[in-house]
Amino acid sequence: MNCEEAKRLVEDALDKRLSGGVKRRLDLHLTRCRDCRRFYEAEQAEHSRWFRAMNDTEAEPSHPLPPDFADRLVAAVMANDTADKASFFRRLRLPRWLKRVACFALILSGAAFAAAVVVDAVVGNDGEGEATERTQAREGTGGDDAPAAPAAMSDIPYVPDVASVPSTEPDNQQPTTDGQLKGENEMNIKHRAAAALAAATLAASPASATELPWTGGDATLGDGKVTILCDENGIVTNVTAKPTGGEELRITGDAMTFADGAKISLAAESGTFADGRLVFANDVTAQGALTLNRTDGAFPIWSGNRLVGVNWVNAFAANGSQANDWSVHSAYAIPTDAGISENELPHGIYRPISANILACNRWSGKYTFSARFQLQNVSTGYLQVRMLTGVRTSAGLYLPNTDTWSTTKYRTSTASDAQWFWPNATPVDGVTLQYGGDEYKFGICRIIFQRKNTNMGTIGFAGEATMAGTVSVGQGVRMSVMAKADSTFAAPEFSGYGDVEYARNSTLSYTNRMVHSTISVTNATVTLNTLGAIPNYCTVVVDNGGLLDVSRASGSTLDVKTDIEVRTGGRMLSNASYGTTWKFARKLPFKLLGGTLECNSNGGSVNYVYLNRLLMTDGAMLKCNKPFWVANDSEGYWTVGGTGAIVNGPVEFLSASASAIRGAVVNVNDDATLVFANTLAYNSGYPHVDFIKQGGGTVVCQSTCHPTAIAKGMTVQNGTWKLGVSNSWLNERPLILDGGAIAGADNTANAVGALTVAENGGTIELGEGAALTFADSSAKAWSGELIVKGWHENTVRFGTSSTALTEEQLAMIRAEKPNGKRIRLCLSPLGYLTRRGMIISIR
Amino acid sequence: MELIDEILADRATGTRRLVVEYGVRLHEAALRICGNATDAEDYTFRTLERAVCQIHRFGRKSSLFTWLYEILINLVRTDARRKAANALVFQATLPDCEDERPNVNEALSAKDEAIAVRKAIRELPPPYRALLVFRYYEDLTVPEIASIMSLPEGTVKRKLHEAKLLVRAKISRTVMPEGSSNGREGQS
């Protein structure tokens, strides 16, 4: 990419709509070209500055539409006269002008009315001078050239306070929304907050009874439907609204500034009210905590009353960052496209207090949202945040103190749960749902993460938490559950396709399946305690300090179709009353990567583990209190990949059927050692097992080995099979050396079955004072050389006579001296391997 | 209920909601495009009126705002053609001005620059003004602006560039003392 191309892309880059390839090439160019990099930085900075300049709400105050705007528009559209707009306007103008005159006359003569009318000084940065100029210009044209529609009498819900403001002034200096003054007959007045303003009580119910053009001081709508109380500075301290069913109460006029601790209360006028709305037509600024309060009790329905901010641009700007604190007693709804733009909501703490909803519903567009939601005492209420496509959110949920969130409500009838939705929203990493406090109990709740291929962030539990709900994690979503020490998750249901990480000392037990996921357990306890609880097609990683508890009350067959990895310091525990039958899927390795698998059967039975492929690395440990049967359906295969891997328990190998003759393979890598610390046996019902030792490492039998019914016997293809204690080889079962070694530990004596030395030869290794006795092997066909290391007279014996080996076999045997010199041996009359010369001399 | 559906179902209620949810923002944009309140209110009114009456023609493919702006721009254009003098048509050639980007860090406070930017945009010829209002006030993307103004994207980009040059020139003229535009950043 050259500089010209790079610069041509600048607008697209600012729009963030470069395709991946183009963006990469541009980024590459920018890393190389200093000029272009500066150009881009300057463009980006300028874009941001100009955007801020154009959206600076302090410098450019908002310009509300006239109060009668909606009425006029409704009248216009209802007339449905789209054919000729000009004639429509002319028609519309005349009666309103007449109304205005009538109204004006009324005001002039209506001394009984009193209202505060103050000239609004809503002007731009141009200053008043320019406004005056414009005013004069406008006055010069008379007003017959499309004057703005004056307010109809019925649209003016107040009368001027003649005592405080000269009644003639408004007529001459009525500002419009942008600071221009309109014609002298205009009655479309906006008001500004005035400290000294007297309370303005509306003497009569205005025709448009649902609208209060707030004057900036205390104000009450005629029938008391809206009451606004201000302090001496014109700061609102209390708004009370009494909408009836379906009614919308609108407060137009100036932007409201709410004092710290102010309240907005909605109370039903009579009975209950549904769908009543209190609408602020302008910005609302909160200087601190603002309580939104429903006072008529029950608030059961989502579609109930709403407090609607049309334009909440300043809602949280008052004190900068986290200063504002919203207490929401009532449903607080921000409607679609409410004008919330980036970073306008990050700064509040939203507190739904009881039985209510905080509904930040249907936000769409490019909004960044990182507000905190703080729930307290919402024992019967719930919090719902729904964010639609395109929303970028890093919202946090914070549940403080010791409150209980056992919510059972959800808006939709399909689920009686509270739900968190992040469906299809554009991801932002590190979303945090934080449940603080000492103890948390979740009733039925569902936390749903549906986004794909994102790093979902964290659910944090600061204290002990029980959770009986659901966490559903979308495919490819990564989610961490962080919890402090001793947290407990009672039985939430995990489903979906995501990854769940349990970190710190959290405890998790869950009852249902989780599929296609990765569960990693670090310093955490994860308990799978119900049948079928093993996640399917998942990766379960139990890391240092983690415990994966798969204990179940009764032994039953469990099909495992997931990849389990227990790393150093991690532990997997299975306690069962009657022993457990695990069936690991064929060829699915169970990886003990330095970790521990502990299987305890408390009912006196055995643990059946169809564990065809076991991979153990350095420090791995298999512990059982009852026989641990490792079945090999056809290709049982154990691999020990490090030193010091220990199978610490009675391990028994069995074949699944009489036809399965390939047997189990134990592969102990070079320099690795596998220790059977307890009995290694076979199952007499399955007599067709072949047991094959592979790898250059060593298997040590520290207890009795029972290869009795092995059809061909034990085959040592590589490395060493070491008999660690005396009598560790029972029943004289055959042994085949085909490249491997049989060893006797120091000062041990063992009796082995008939020996076959196959093509690749074999070795007998004797420790100090060790003795090995083989059965008569003369019937076996030998095809390889046998080396005896550590040989002394009367240490290796075949059968009980000199015919226990044939001459051909004896010709293949050499004793290897420590200096490497090899000597030929023969059998003594008692079957001991001895020097040839000695035999001859005896004869 | 979706706003569109509400307008279709109950025109009066829907219209009121339209005003509540879109009126102020549309009015603000109109004000910035037209430059005077009377016209702005009139255009807002006519835009919303036309939108309601022709709501069945809204394809729901774009956002409602985009559609409203499209109507607004059409209305402004139509009126401008009548007046001819103030046509909302881009000038054929760019006014003679250099790309002077003031080094705001040194020369201007952010506030001063903001004032200067607003003033400069206000003083631009109407089509450029509309362009920059959409770009910086409404934060619309180039394709969105192109759709609203019925212009090819390439034209929008070119005119956007020109508009930026104009604004930069105005900023440096109005705020910077003559000859002190020391911040010719980013020019290769």
Interface residues (C-beta under 8 A of the other chain):
Chain A: C3 R8 E11 D12 D15 R17 D35 C36 R38 F39 Y40 E41 A42 E43 E46 H47 R49 W50 F51 R52 A53 M54 N55 D56 A59 E60 S62 H63 P64 L65 P66 F69 A70 R72 L73 V74 A76 V77 M78 N80 T82 K85 N125 R134 R138 A146 P147 A148 T176 T177 D178 G179 Q180 K182 E248 R250 V279 A281 N282 V308 V310 N311 P335 T336 D337 A338 G339 S341 G365 K366
Chain B: L3 R11 A12 T15 R16 V19 V20 E21 Y22 G23 V24 R25 H27 E28 L31 R32 N36 A37 T38 A40 E41 D42 T44 F45 R46 L48 E49 R50 V52 C53 Q54 S63 L64 F65 R101 V104 A110 K111 E113 A114 I115 V117 R118 K119 I121 L132 V133 Y136 Y137 D139 T141 V142 P143 K157 L160 H161 K164 V167 E185 G186 Q187 S188
